[in-house]
Each structure stands twice: as structure tokens, then as C-alpha cells.
Amino acid sequence: MGYFRSHLLATGFLATAIGVMAAVLAFAHPASHPSVLPGPPNNDLPYAVVSYTAADARRAFATEGIRLGLRSHSASITTLGNRADILEVDAFGDPERVKASGFYDYTVINGRYVRFPRGCGSGSADAERWQGNVRVIVSCRAAGGASSRWISRVERALARL
């Protein structure tokens, strides 16, 4: 009879525990709340007037043997890129319109907005260069060991704008 009584007691305890758990889940409604990254400090752009078009950028990069194809086009930004996706070349339009579109010249590293690095050292994923309203992002990962040569080519092409 002692075995039966202890078994009944254990079963009752287990049933009570399951009931309490079910009640907590039914009434507490646990939910996940994703963290929200606050916006970057500002959305200032490094140009005030539109000086160059996407066609200008294509011609300048062609002198370096880099062929750029259209990636996307909107009212305020035209994005070009090369075949290997090492370069992203953006020709920006009216600065106020670009700002109004929500564009920020930042990248997110460790959950914080930071300016793009200029070089590919220290594990940087991307490097950035600007000439007027044309911005170039060099993918350090895609460029690999040739990243410094790619940055030099970008600088020469931008100087031709």
C-alpha cells in the first residue's frame, strides 16, 4: 500500500506542476521583444551639389578597365556594380531628396552605427571612397588580398570624374 500511496502522490505533484505551467503560459503571454537600433547620429552627406551622373562614373571606371552594370535605380540614387561584386558605385542625386529617402552613410558594427572605414585592414568588411556625389564601396571580403589594388583603381577612377 505504501508504494501505491507514493505513486499517487508523485502523479498528483506532476499534474499540479503541469497545470501551473499551463496557467502561466495561458495568462502571462510571454513574448519576444526584439531590440531596436536607434538611428545614426545624423544623415549629413559629404556633398552639397550634384556634379556627376551614373554615366560619368561608368566612363571614369572604364578607363581603369572596370565595367559597371546597373544594379538599381531610384529617383535619388543609381547603383552600379562590377561583375565580381567587388565594387558598388552609387551616383546620388539631390542631397535633400537623398536624406528624405532615409539614406544614411553609415554601416552597423557590433550593434552601433559607424562611418565606413577607408581601408580594408583590421577585419573591415567594406571600404568607402567619395568624389562629389559619387560613392564607391569596395567589398574587402570579395577583393581579398587584392583589396589595396582595388582601392587604388577606385581612387584613380574617381580622380577622372
Z-matrix of the N, CA and C atoms (Angstrom, degrees):
N
C 1 1.427
C 2 1.531 1 111.04
N 3 1.329 2 120.48 1 -30.70
C 4 1.457 3 125.04 2 179.41
C 5 1.530 4 111.09 3 -63.80
N 6 1.342 5 115.05 4 -38.12
C 7 1.460 6 119.19 5 179.06
C 8 1.524 7 109.95 6 -65.41
N 9 1.305 8 117.17 7 -44.02
C 10 1.449 9 122.35 8 -179.43
C 11 1.528 10 110.90 9 -62.30
N 12 1.324 11 116.52 10 -43.31
C 13 1.449 12 122.20 11 -179.22
C 14 1.540 13 110.55 12 -64.62
N 15 1.347 14 119.91 13 -43.46
C 16 1.466 15 122.67 14 -179.96
C 17 1.527 16 110.73 15 -68.38
N 18 1.332 17 116.47 16 -35.85
C 19 1.456 18 120.65 17 177.95
C 20 1.532 19 110.26 18 -66.71
N 21 1.309 20 117.02 19 -41.28
C 22 1.451 21 122.68 20 178.60
C 23 1.532 22 110.63 21 -65.59
N 24 1.316 23 116.49 22 -39.62
C 25 1.455 24 121.95 23 178.65
C 26 1.530 25 110.40 24 -65.07
N 27 1.332 26 117.85 25 -44.44
C 28 1.459 27 122.66 26 179.26
C 29 1.527 28 110.40 27 -64.07
N 30 1.313 29 118.13 28 -41.67
C 31 1.461 30 122.44 29 179.42
C 32 1.522 31 109.99 30 -64.89
N 33 1.309 32 117.66 31 -40.18
C 34 1.468 33 121.83 32 177.96
C 35 1.520 34 111.23 33 -64.83
N 36 1.331 35 116.89 34 -41.06
C 37 1.464 36 121.60 35 178.59
C 38 1.528 37 110.44 36 -63.02
N 39 1.326 38 117.21 37 -44.57
C 40 1.460 39 122.76 38 179.90
C 41 1.532 40 110.47 39 -63.42
N 42 1.312 41 117.47 40 -43.16
C 43 1.465 42 121.30 41 179.38
C 44 1.524 43 110.57 42 -63.53
N 45 1.333 44 117.00 43 -40.11
C 46 1.466 45 121.01 44 178.80
C 47 1.528 46 110.27 45 -64.85
N 48 1.323 47 116.74 46 -43.80
C 49 1.467 48 121.32 47 179.95
C 50 1.529 49 110.91 48 -61.44
N 51 1.318 50 117.79 49 -43.39
C 52 1.463 51 121.98 50 178.74
C 53 1.527 52 110.05 51 -64.76
N 54 1.317 53 117.02 52 -40.32
C 55 1.462 54 121.17 53 178.82
C 56 1.516 55 111.63 54 -63.11
N 57 1.335 56 117.18 55 -43.56
C 58 1.462 57 121.33 56 179.66
C 59 1.527 58 109.79 57 -64.04
N 60 1.329 59 116.89 58 -43.08
C 61 1.458 60 121.19 59 179.44
C 62 1.524 61 111.02 60 -62.34
N 63 1.301 62 117.17 61 -43.32
C 64 1.464 63 121.76 62 179.32
C 65 1.526 64 110.30 63 -62.82
N 66 1.336 65 117.09 64 -40.23
C 67 1.459 66 120.64 65 179.36
C 68 1.526 67 110.94 66 -65.39
N 69 1.311 68 116.98 67 -41.91
C 70 1.471 69 120.83 68 179.10
C 71 1.524 70 109.62 69 -61.39
N 72 1.322 71 117.03 70 -47.50
C 73 1.464 72 120.30 71 -179.62
C 74 1.523 73 112.08 72 -66.23
N 75 1.321 74 117.51 73 -34.52
C 76 1.462 75 120.85 74 -178.36
C 77 1.519 76 112.40 75 -72.76
N 78 1.328 77 117.35 76 -35.39
C 79 1.452 78 119.66 77 -173.61
C 80 1.527 79 114.62 78 -105.75
N 81 1.297 80 118.66 79 -25.15
C 82 1.462 81 121.02 80 -176.98
C 83 1.520 82 111.54 81 -81.30
N 84 1.314 83 119.01 82 -27.46
C 85 1.460 84 124.38 83 -178.15
C 86 1.521 85 112.54 84 47.90
N 87 1.317 86 117.58 85 63.86
C 88 1.461 87 118.71 86 178.30
C 89 1.527 88 109.59 87 -61.02
N 90 1.306 89 116.43 88 138.54
C 91 1.464 90 120.64 89 -178.32
C 92 1.514 91 109.40 90 -139.15
N 93 1.313 92 114.30 91 151.95
C 94 1.453 93 121.37 92 176.23
C 95 1.520 94 108.30 93 -87.65
N 96 1.302 95 117.38 94 134.26
C 97 1.451 96 122.61 95 177.72
C 98 1.516 97 108.32 96 -119.23
N 99 1.356 98 117.62 97 98.42
C 100 1.455 99 119.18 98 -178.51
C 101 1.521 100 110.89 99 -63.09
N 102 1.322 101 115.82 100 145.17
C 103 1.455 102 119.23 101 178.42
C 104 1.524 103 108.87 102 -72.47
N 105 1.299 104 116.05 103 145.31
C 106 1.455 105 121.58 104 -179.24
C 107 1.519 106 108.27 105 -110.64
N 108 1.326 107 115.04 106 125.14
C 109 1.453 108 120.63 107 179.86
C 110 1.529 109 108.55 108 -80.36
N 111 1.330 110 118.07 109 121.45
C 112 1.464 111 119.03 110 178.05
C 113 1.526 112 109.42 111 -64.76
N 114 1.304 113 116.39 112 155.60
C 115 1.458 114 121.03 113 -178.72
C 116 1.517 115 112.31 114 -62.56
N 117 1.334 116 116.41 115 163.60
C 118 1.461 117 120.02 116 179.06
C 119 1.523 118 110.99 117 -68.37
N 120 1.318 119 116.80 118 166.18
C 121 1.467 120 121.02 119 -175.73
C 122 1.530 121 114.20 120 -57.40
N 123 1.338 122 117.27 121 -36.78
C 124 1.468 123 120.04 122 178.75
C 125 1.525 124 108.49 123 -161.41
N 126 1.304 125 115.35 124 172.23
C 127 1.456 126 117.58 125 176.08
C 128 1.527 127 110.56 126 -124.22
N 129 1.325 128 115.27 127 36.84
C 130 1.459 129 120.56 128 175.93
C 131 1.524 130 109.61 129 -63.67
N 132 1.312 131 115.51 130 145.28
C 133 1.453 132 121.40 131 178.75
C 134 1.524 133 109.02 132 -111.39
N 135 1.332 134 117.44 133 152.57
C 136 1.463 135 119.72 134 -177.93
C 137 1.538 136 113.82 135 -82.53
N 138 1.324 137 117.85 136 17.01
C 139 1.459 138 121.10 137 176.23
C 140 1.518 139 108.78 138 -141.42
N 141 1.334 140 115.61 139 154.55
C 142 1.464 141 120.50 140 -179.98
C 143 1.520 142 111.64 141 -115.55
N 144 1.338 143 117.02 142 -23.93
C 145 1.458 144 121.42 143 179.66
C 146 1.524 145 109.47 144 -130.19
N 147 1.323 146 115.26 145 151.58
C 148 1.462 147 121.01 146 177.93
C 149 1.527 148 107.51 147 -83.45
N 150 1.334 149 115.69 148 119.14
C 151 1.460 150 121.00 149 -178.31
C 152 1.520 151 113.08 150 -110.57
N 153 1.348 152 116.61 151 -26.75
C 154 1.457 153 120.49 152 -172.17
C 155 1.523 154 111.49 153 -131.69
N 156 1.327 155 115.13 154 153.20
C 157 1.458 156 121.89 155 176.59
C 158 1.519 157 109.55 156 -107.24
N 159 1.319 158 115.84 157 171.73
C 160 1.465 159 120.17 158 175.30
C 161 1.527 160 110.04 159 -62.47
N 162 1.330 161 117.81 160 -35.42
C 163 1.470 162 121.39 161 177.83
C 164 1.527 163 110.45 162 -63.59
N 165 1.338 164 117.13 163 -38.33
C 166 1.467 165 120.61 164 176.61
C 167 1.533 166 110.24 165 -61.37
N 168 1.322 167 115.61 166 -43.33
C 169 1.468 168 120.07 167 179.61
C 170 1.528 169 110.82 168 -63.87
N 171 1.313 170 117.12 169 -43.01
C 172 1.476 171 120.70 170 178.13
C 173 1.528 172 110.92 171 -57.45
N 174 1.337 173 116.34 172 -47.26
C 175 1.473 174 120.11 173 -179.57
C 176 1.525 175 111.28 174 -62.68
N 177 1.336 176 117.06 175 -42.89
C 178 1.469 177 120.54 176 -178.52
C 179 1.530 178 110.94 177 -63.69
N 180 1.318 179 116.90 178 -41.70
C 181 1.470 180 119.99 179 -179.18
C 182 1.525 181 111.70 180 -74.12
N 183 1.328 182 117.35 181 -28.27
C 184 1.468 183 120.68 182 177.55
C 185 1.524 184 110.62 183 -62.96
N 186 1.343 185 117.44 184 -31.29
C 187 1.468 186 119.73 185 178.50
C 188 1.524 187 111.49 186 -66.66
N 189 1.320 188 116.84 187 -19.33
C 190 1.470 189 122.00 188 176.49
C 191 1.529 190 111.07 189 -97.33
N 192 1.323 191 116.70 190 7.03
C 193 1.464 192 120.51 191 -179.23
C 194 1.519 193 113.61 192 76.36
N 195 1.313 194 116.37 193 20.31
C 196 1.468 195 121.36 194 -179.28
C 197 1.521 196 108.03 195 -108.01
N 198 1.304 197 115.34 196 116.66
C 199 1.465 198 121.34 197 178.85
C 200 1.523 199 108.46 198 -93.57
N 201 1.329 200 115.55 199 125.30
C 202 1.464 201 121.48 200 -179.20
C 203 1.515 202 110.61 201 -108.56
N 204 1.331 203 115.53 202 133.63
C 205 1.454 204 121.73 203 175.97
C 206 1.513 205 110.33 204 -112.23
N 207 1.329 206 115.53 205 157.76
C 208 1.461 207 121.41 206 -179.71
C 209 1.526 208 110.46 207 -69.18
N 210 1.329 209 117.11 208 129.63
C 211 1.467 210 122.94 209 175.53
C 212 1.526 211 110.79 210 -105.04
N 213 1.347 212 116.17 211 -42.84
C 214 1.466 213 120.30 212 176.79
C 215 1.519 214 109.36 213 -161.39
N 216 1.331 215 114.18 214 160.17
C 217 1.461 216 119.99 215 -179.56
C 218 1.522 217 108.32 216 -146.54
N 219 1.324 218 115.69 217 130.67
C 220 1.459 219 121.10 218 174.18
C 221 1.520 220 107.47 219 -132.50
N 222 1.307 221 117.16 220 -177.37
C 223 1.467 222 120.90 221 -179.32
C 224 1.524 223 112.29 222 -63.70
N 225 1.342 224 117.28 223 -24.87
C 226 1.462 225 118.94 224 -174.80
C 227 1.531 226 115.25 225 -122.25
N 228 1.333 227 118.47 226 -9.62
C 229 1.470 228 120.38 227 -178.14
C 230 1.528 229 109.34 228 -143.80
N 231 1.338 230 115.64 229 131.94
C 232 1.462 231 121.12 230 171.16
C 233 1.518 232 106.89 231 -115.50
N 234 1.319 233 116.39 232 126.20
C 235 1.466 234 121.66 233 -178.67
C 236 1.517 235 109.68 234 -110.56
N 237 1.336 236 113.87 235 128.88
C 238 1.459 237 122.61 236 176.94
C 239 1.517 238 107.93 237 -116.44
N 240 1.320 239 117.08 238 161.92
C 241 1.463 240 120.41 239 176.74
C 242 1.509 241 110.69 240 -156.11
N 243 1.322 242 116.23 241 161.10
C 244 1.458 243 119.73 242 177.74
C 245 1.520 244 109.77 243 -93.43
N 246 1.300 245 116.67 244 169.26
C 247 1.463 246 122.35 245 -172.78
C 248 1.527 247 112.68 246 -60.11
N 249 1.307 248 118.09 247 -38.46
C 250 1.467 249 121.77 248 -176.98
C 251 1.536 250 112.41 249 -84.96
N 252 1.327 251 117.82 250 2.10
C 253 1.468 252 123.29 251 -177.79
C 254 1.524 253 112.73 252 56.70
N 255 1.316 254 115.52 253 34.97
C 256 1.462 255 119.83 254 174.20
C 257 1.525 256 109.10 255 -84.47
N 258 1.334 257 116.34 256 -32.55
C 259 1.462 258 121.19 257 -177.27
C 260 1.523 259 111.76 258 -116.33
N 261 1.320 260 114.34 259 140.42
C 262 1.458 261 122.70 260 166.76
C 263 1.515 262 105.26 261 -121.32
N 264 1.326 263 116.51 262 119.98
C 265 1.457 264 122.03 263 -178.10
C 266 1.525 265 107.45 264 -115.47
N 267 1.316 266 116.55 265 120.05
C 268 1.458 267 122.40 266 -178.00
C 269 1.520 268 110.02 267 -113.26
N 270 1.326 269 116.11 268 125.76
C 271 1.461 270 121.50 269 172.85
C 272 1.523 271 106.04 270 -103.51
N 273 1.326 272 115.88 271 111.99
C 274 1.458 273 121.60 272 -175.77
C 275 1.525 274 110.47 273 -92.56
N 276 1.318 275 115.32 274 147.07
C 277 1.458 276 122.06 275 177.63
C 278 1.514 277 111.07 276 -94.53
N 279 1.329 278 114.65 277 -149.15
C 280 1.464 279 122.30 278 -178.46
C 281 1.529 280 110.87 279 -47.79
N 282 1.348 281 117.70 280 122.82
C 283 1.469 282 120.24 281 -175.50
C 284 1.531 283 114.54 282 -58.11
N 285 1.313 284 118.07 283 -37.98
C 286 1.467 285 120.02 284 -179.97
C 287 1.522 286 110.71 285 -66.86
N 288 1.305 287 116.18 286 -37.04
C 289 1.465 288 120.37 287 177.95
C 290 1.535 289 110.51 288 -68.97
N 291 1.327 290 116.35 289 -38.75
C 292 1.467 291 120.57 290 178.19
C 293 1.527 292 109.83 291 -63.30
N 294 1.319 293 116.86 292 -45.89
C 295 1.470 294 120.73 293 177.84
C 296 1.523 295 111.02 294 -60.67
N 297 1.330 296 116.49 295 -43.08
C 298 1.466 297 120.77 296 -178.92
C 299 1.528 298 111.60 297 -64.84
N 300 1.342 299 116.64 298 -24.06
C 301 1.473 300 120.04 299 179.85
C 302 1.530 301 111.76 300 -73.80
N 303 1.348 302 116.28 301 -12.53
C 304 1.466 303 119.79 302 -179.33
C 305 1.512 304 113.03 303 97.35
N 306 1.327 305 117.92 304 7.70
C 307 1.463 306 121.04 305 -179.98
C 308 1.528 307 110.47 306 -69.91
N 309 1.328 308 115.40 307 136.14
C 310 1.455 309 123.05 308 173.38
C 311 1.517 310 108.06 309 -129.40
N 312 1.311 311 117.06 310 136.06
C 313 1.462 312 121.35 311 178.90
C 314 1.529 313 109.90 312 -89.39
N 315 1.330 314 115.44 313 61.35
C 316 1.461 315 122.79 314 -179.87
C 317 1.525 316 108.64 315 -137.86
N 318 1.303 317 115.41 316 161.13
C 319 1.454 318 122.31 317 168.56
C 320 1.525 319 107.07 318 -122.75
N 321 1.314 320 117.24 319 162.94
C 322 1.461 321 120.78 320 179.73
C 323 1.527 322 108.90 321 -105.28
N 324 1.326 323 115.60 322 123.63
C 325 1.464 324 122.24 323 176.88
C 326 1.517 325 107.63 324 -130.06
N 327 1.321 326 116.12 325 126.04
C 328 1.466 327 122.42 326 -179.20
C 329 1.527 328 112.22 327 52.44
N 330 1.342 329 115.48 328 40.83
C 331 1.453 330 119.91 329 175.75
C 332 1.516 331 115.29 330 75.36
N 333 1.352 332 117.44 331 14.74
C 334 1.472 333 121.06 332 179.62
C 335 1.516 334 109.63 333 -131.63
N 336 1.332 335 117.07 334 146.44
C 337 1.453 336 121.37 335 173.76
C 338 1.517 337 109.25 336 -76.44
N 339 1.309 338 116.41 337 130.56
C 340 1.465 339 122.04 338 176.32
C 341 1.525 340 108.63 339 -138.62
N 342 1.314 341 116.16 340 157.74
C 343 1.467 342 120.88 341 175.06
C 344 1.526 343 108.63 342 -67.44
N 345 1.319 344 116.27 343 148.94
C 346 1.458 345 120.14 344 175.86
C 347 1.523 346 109.23 345 -64.17
N 348 1.321 347 117.24 346 139.92
C 349 1.466 348 118.66 347 175.03
C 350 1.528 349 110.37 348 -70.33
N 351 1.319 350 116.55 349 159.24
C 352 1.464 351 121.12 350 178.87
C 353 1.519 352 111.80 351 -89.80
N 354 1.323 353 116.84 352 -17.26
C 355 1.461 354 120.50 353 -178.77
C 356 1.512 355 111.67 354 -127.76
N 357 1.320 356 114.64 355 175.28
C 358 1.461 357 121.03 356 -176.96
C 359 1.528 358 113.34 357 -100.59
N 360 1.293 359 119.41 358 11.45
C 361 1.459 360 121.13 359 -179.95
C 362 1.514 361 112.80 360 -77.54
N 363 1.292 362 116.17 361 172.29
C 364 1.464 363 124.41 362 175.00
C 365 1.521 364 113.38 363 55.66
N 366 1.313 365 116.93 364 38.02
C 367 1.461 366 120.48 365 175.50
C 368 1.515 367 115.24 366 73.13
N 369 1.329 368 117.78 367 18.32
C 370 1.463 369 120.86 368 179.25
C 371 1.521 370 110.48 369 -63.86
N 372 1.321 371 115.66 370 137.60
C 373 1.459 372 120.15 371 177.28
C 374 1.521 373 111.16 372 -80.73
N 375 1.341 374 116.46 373 -33.67
C 376 1.458 375 121.91 374 -176.51
C 377 1.519 376 110.67 375 -141.37
N 378 1.341 377 114.94 376 155.58
C 379 1.460 378 121.80 377 172.43
C 380 1.520 379 107.12 378 -127.00
N 381 1.329 380 116.81 379 149.09
C 382 1.467 381 121.25 380 -173.72
C 383 1.519 382 111.21 381 -125.71
N 384 1.326 383 114.49 382 144.23
C 385 1.462 384 122.45 383 172.17
C 386 1.522 385 108.53 384 -138.61
N 387 1.328 386 116.77 385 145.52
C 388 1.464 387 123.08 386 176.94
C 389 1.526 388 109.57 387 -125.69
N 390 1.321 389 115.82 388 147.08
C 391 1.463 390 123.34 389 166.66
C 392 1.519 391 105.12 390 -141.49
N 393 1.321 392 116.47 391 108.55
C 394 1.457 393 119.82 392 -175.66
C 395 1.520 394 110.06 393 59.32
N 396 1.322 395 115.86 394 -126.05
C 397 1.464 396 120.89 395 -178.65
C 398 1.536 397 112.57 396 -95.43
N 399 1.329 398 117.64 397 14.62
C 400 1.464 399 121.68 398 178.24
C 401 1.527 400 108.68 399 -108.52
N 402 1.319 401 114.55 400 126.20
C 403 1.466 402 120.96 401 178.74
C 404 1.525 403 108.67 402 -116.63
N 405 1.337 404 115.34 403 140.98
C 406 1.459 405 120.80 404 175.91
C 407 1.519 406 108.53 405 -123.17
N 408 1.331 407 115.33 406 130.27
C 409 1.455 408 122.08 407 172.87
C 410 1.526 409 106.60 408 -108.65
N 411 1.326 410 115.97 409 123.75
C 412 1.461 411 121.53 410 175.35
C 413 1.525 412 107.18 411 -99.48
N 414 1.316 413 117.15 412 123.56
C 415 1.458 414 120.83 413 176.87
C 416 1.527 415 107.93 414 -78.67
N 417 1.318 416 116.15 415 106.49
C 418 1.465 417 121.27 416 -178.48
C 419 1.530 418 110.54 417 -62.25
N 420 1.301 419 116.39 418 -36.77
C 421 1.467 420 120.13 419 -179.68
C 422 1.521 421 111.17 420 -66.26
N 423 1.337 422 116.22 421 -46.22
C 424 1.465 423 119.61 422 -179.09
C 425 1.523 424 111.29 423 -68.58
N 426 1.331 425 117.13 424 -34.71
C 427 1.467 426 120.80 425 -179.30
C 428 1.520 427 111.40 426 -75.31
N 429 1.322 428 116.86 427 -27.82
C 430 1.468 429 121.08 428 178.89
C 431 1.521 430 112.34 429 58.47
N 432 1.316 431 116.07 430 -134.24
C 433 1.466 432 121.79 431 -177.63
C 434 1.516 433 113.56 432 -68.47
N 435 1.331 434 116.74 433 -12.72
C 436 1.469 435 120.50 434 179.94
C 437 1.528 436 111.83 435 -94.39
N 438 1.317 437 118.07 436 11.56
C 439 1.468 438 120.51 437 -174.19
C 440 1.528 439 112.61 438 -59.60
N 441 1.314 440 119.16 439 -39.72
C 442 1.476 441 119.73 440 -179.33
C 443 1.530 442 110.23 441 -66.93
N 444 1.335 443 117.90 442 -35.13
C 445 1.470 444 120.20 443 176.59
C 446 1.524 445 110.47 444 -66.72
N 447 1.347 446 117.33 445 -39.26
C 448 1.456 447 120.70 446 177.74
C 449 1.527 448 110.89 447 -64.06
N 450 1.311 449 116.83 448 -42.38
C 451 1.468 450 119.84 449 179.12
C 452 1.526 451 110.51 450 -63.06
N 453 1.329 452 117.93 451 -39.51
C 454 1.470 453 121.12 452 176.86
C 455 1.525 454 111.33 453 -62.83
N 456 1.318 455 116.84 454 -41.60
C 457 1.469 456 120.58 455 177.99
C 458 1.527 457 110.63 456 -64.00
N 459 1.322 458 115.88 457 -40.53
C 460 1.462 459 120.67 458 177.99
C 461 1.522 460 110.08 459 -62.01
N 462 1.311 461 117.12 460 -45.87
C 463 1.469 462 120.49 461 -179.11
C 464 1.531 463 111.38 462 -62.19
N 465 1.344 464 117.26 463 -39.93
C 466 1.459 465 120.36 464 178.18
C 467 1.529 466 110.71 465 -66.01
N 468 1.327 467 116.86 466 -42.21
C 469 1.468 468 120.63 467 179.43
C 470 1.523 469 110.79 468 -64.56
N 471 1.324 470 117.15 469 -44.42
C 472 1.461 471 120.11 470 179.65
C 473 1.528 472 111.66 471 -63.72
N 474 1.325 473 117.41 472 -33.69
C 475 1.457 474 120.92 473 178.56
C 476 1.539 475 111.31 474 -66.02
N 477 1.326 476 116.73 475 -21.05
C 478 1.465 477 121.41 476 179.43
C 479 1.537 478 113.09 477 -85.21
N 480 1.287 479 116.59 478 -6.15
C 481 1.482 480 118.37 479 178.57
C 482 1.525 481 110.76 480 -69.28
